[in-house]
Amino acid sequence: MNAFKKLGFAGFACCLTLLLVACEKRIQLYEPGVYKGAPLTAPWDTPQYGGQTAAWERAIETRTRNQNEYWRMQAQ
């Protein structure tokens, strides 16, 4: 009988812990009008492209062509 009381108490303690964790207030990344996440930058504002939009667009076009099987077969 004593073992059942201990088991019941342990179950109650687990349920209470889960209840308290579920009610925890979490920090939100977004508040109305304010974004707290990573800064938003343009993809061409990286050290690789140095803010040159045309160079970034050429790299994207080249990557797209290299992924197209029809373009790859014509190049060979």
Long-range contacts (C-beta under 8 A, 24 or more apart in sequence): none
